[in-house]
């Protein structure tokens, strides 16, 4: 039965029961509803009317009694009015009751009785009222006592009977309703039970029938995937449903795939065999080229071919002499001993002679024990297989090849012998031909000499012959004819001799010239390698010098700028105007020096290919606003007109690097204003046809976007147009030049233009002005391709640079295990050279820890902290700073990166992996430009030195705002409603306000309206992709430093992961443990205090950061050739219950990876024998299953480019020797947890 039929039957039965249950329920509920309507509209109403009538009758009797017993104080008129009202109301109710009871005879009878009693009561009432109106109260009293009371009681009795009747009928209806309800409940329960049992039976029936088929298909798939499926044994499929059809189809597909796989394997094997044959043929042929000596050819050939075909003995016999006396002589041998039987064979003699005679291959197996022995220094053995192969050229045997082996020859080896024999035959024939030509040349030369001597002899006897008789004359004529014939032959031989000599000389000349060229190439290559190595070293030293000088200059410059700004502000009003001017001059000069340092570093980055380019969609309006805002004040100050013109056809956005384009325009406009004393400066932006001379640079763009900066300045001579783009060059380069500057601006601008996919053009006339035009591609694709071409060119240049390891090799220091800073002695807590506030700190004081080795800058920060009401602690070394942070638990930390003893990165790593300090906000202030790295590692802000007074004020304002804010704000962007609610429940607490949205547009709206401290983003949104949302956020100046955590369920490829690393601080792939890790990451970037969290959430953090939980049972592969390092590291790691496997070099590591169970992490040394770490990491990353395996590089080299080299080779992270144990364990925890 088919699955569809089963499902229809099963669900049809259930639906039938459901409808039956619904029908019964509806019928019963309708009955109950009718009974309820009857009770309410009939019985209850009638009871209410009867009771109401009885009530009003009682009131009438009461009012009449009051009238009968009235005194002078009684208001007779009021009492009679009440009586009339009660009578009217009683009449209305009774009339309605009479109308409702008309259809029921029994009720009509009761109503008639009430009606009779009522008529009697009304007669009594009328009589009584007449007496009262006449003032006859005594008679009225007598009438009341005589007949009134009886009439009243009779009416009340009849009304009571009617009311009792209706109440009884109402109770009976309610009882019937309860009975129906109980019956309905019982029927419903019975049918529900039957439906449940039937549903379970149908469910198990369908599940069993489906799972049985699925198990069959699953077993077939598993056997196919595991390679255990036997194509010769088809599985019998008894199922007649869709799964059976799928199983049959899969079995057919699997068998077809197995057939195709076998055929492909056979083709691959054949192709590999053919490649092996061709490569070996080419190798032997190439080796024999140029050889002219037959013995050398034979020895080289047999020496190469014998091991190539797996033989242990070889001999090559070459045929000598022609005709019947021809013999085969040994010309070359392999492992040939002096005890061999003979070295020459005649045709038909022995196997060698017989093979030559028959022109056939002789293949012998299982040779006799005394046939031949192959010996070595430690023994000898008897080969078991022998091949004697004739070498035939055009049907003629020219040699015989004999090889012997201990193993059986494969068909491929025999085929190779046949192919090599053919090539050898051609080579031997060529050499023999050459030898024959040389022999003929020698013969012809000897004949020529003999003929010359005979000719001289004949000429001397000519006179004698003339005197001879006519008979001798005839003989003389005959001799003359012979002489002429010999002379002609001599001439022909001399011509052939000259031609051969000429060809020989040309060949020798060509060989000599080729050797000279090769020697020159080798010398040139060696010189180029030396120069390239020197260039690489020079570039390395320059980069190190610039980096060091940048730090050395920026550090004092930082203090100089801040102090000069403080003096120029003159808040205490104790400086004269001249002194304030001096301070402003110092600040301006320091700013100029900073600009020069930045330009030199920019030029260095561009030249080394390390300038980062971030392409994005930017609004032209924002760029124009930046230009106007920056240069309008300069134009007004210089009294120069400034205008910006924009083409209407321009798009609203362009795809480029906004920062770099702004830097180019700033340089061009700055030059324009500097060299324009009067007139105007104009920036024109528009779309234009690609100029002819730029078509090669923009092959895919018909139009380009042109930013033209026009000025009416001094202009540039034509011969200086190319010069101005060189570094440190100006049009006027004399010492008496009028205009200052470094000459770096245009050079940097041109290189930046090239990096963003554009170029810069120039037109200038001396005395009239200049036009500098920045051309950018119109299309996004062309921008990307041009930028990628530049990156690829830089990468190629980098890859082709010679290795400088030989000159840059450093000795690896013996590993030293550093103490954990938390265990340092009290010396680390002693006051530094600056008098701080550590001795006066009280319980509720706000404390800032300043970790800075620049004394002046540390004092500045300390003074500013005190001015804002903070207590300050200063540390001049990294280890001291970390110890103070652990001891004092400050409220905020200001951290430098380049510190003595321990650098800032290590401190930040320790702080954020310590549960007691990870919530402390860390503000990094350093000359190192690694903003993204700092924010990713948990810093709350990152400022690059030198830092202005305004930046410091903003930093301290941020610290104060952080303290004054009770709750942090988190934006959660997740389209799954259930997951979003669960994440809010997991992360939320009273110290955090979470805004949860489901779309990208909602997220952007919230970000623009409210400030957030962190954002969690899922990439798969319904309206826009997560990548587009990230690009929009990072393009917004106010949002670009917002910490973003990517929380996604999709698998990311390497390109997507690299792109996300630029945008986000953390990437979490959804899995079983991902919610806990997300909670940990949000706690890090929100700087949440662990002690303020609930107990269950504190337990989550403690479990995540427990080293024992992370490290226990992890398999680590340690690759290092230094046994001391292996012992030290394995001793440390085994203390945390990790399983350590050791390899001495890269090749051994690869073998272990292939053989052993999967490793959780690899520690890879770089400098090793056999295969170094770089090569090993590349080989590991080439394996698809190991693309994401964490690899931490261990090296003694500490330069930034060394780290980049490790990362490019495939390392996940990098640590330098001597190894800091805490830093290593922190890295292991990060990568093992990921």
Secondary structure, 3 states (H helix, E strand, C coil): CCHHHHHHHHHHHHHHHHHHHHHHHHHHHHHHHHHHHHHHHHHHHHHHHHHHHHHHHHHHHHHHHHHHCCCCCCCHHHHHHHHHHHHHHHHHHHHHHHHHCCCCHHHHHHHHHHHHHHHHHHHHHHHHHHHHHCCCHHHHHHHHHHHHHHHHHHHHHHHHHHHHHHHHHHHHHHHHHHHHHHHHHHHHHHHHHHHHHHHHHHHHHHHHHHHHHHHHHHHHHHHHHHCCCCCCCCCCCCCCCHHHHHHHHHHHHHHHHHHHHHHHHHHHHHHHHHHHHHHHHHHHHHHHCCCCCHHHHHHHHHHHHHHHCCCCEEEEEEEECCHHHCEEEEEEEECCCCCCCCCEEECCCHHHHHHHHHCCCEEEECCCCCCCCEEECCEEECCCEEEEEEEEECCEEEEEEEEEECCCCCHHHHHHHHHHHHHHHHHHHHHHHHHHHHHHHHHHHHHHHHHHHHHHHHHHCHHHHHHCCHHHHHHHHHHHHHHHHHHHHHHHHHHHHHHHHHHHHHHHHHHHHHHHHHHHHHHHHHHHHHHHHHHHHHHHHHHHHHHHHHHHHHHHHHHHHHHHHHHHHCCCCCCCHHHHHHHHHHHHHHHHHHHHHHHHHHHHHHHHCCCCCCCEEEEHHHHHHHHHHHHHHHHHHHCCEEEEEECCCCCCEEEECHHHHHHHHHHHHHHHHHCCCCCEEEEEEEEEECCHHHCCCCCCCCEEEEEEEEECCCCCCHHHCCHHHCCCCCCCCCCCCCCCCCCCHHHHHHHHHHHCCCEEEEEEECCCEEEEEEEEECCHHHHHHHHHHHHHHHHHHHHHCCCCHHHHCCCCCCCCCCCCHHHCCHHHHCCCCCCCCHHHCCCCCCEEEEECCCHHHHHHHHHHHHHCCCEEEEECCHHHHHHHHHHHCCCEEEECCCCCCCCHHHHHHHHHCCCCCCCCEEEEEECCCCHHHHHHCCCCEEEECCCCHHHHHHHHHHHHHHHHCCCEEEEEECCCHHHHHHHHHHHCECCEEEEEECCHHHHHHHHHHCCCCEEEECCCCCCCCHHHHHHHHHHCCCCCCCEEEEEECCCCCHHHHHHHHHHCCEEEECCCCHHHHHHHHHHHHCCCCHHHCCHHHHHHHHHHCCHHHHHCCCEEEEECCCHHHHHHHHHHHHCCCCEEEEECCHHHHHHHHHHCCCCCEEEEECCCCCCCHHHHHHHHHCCHHHCCCEEEEEECCCCHHHHHHHHHHCCCEEEECCCCHHHHHHHHHHHHHC
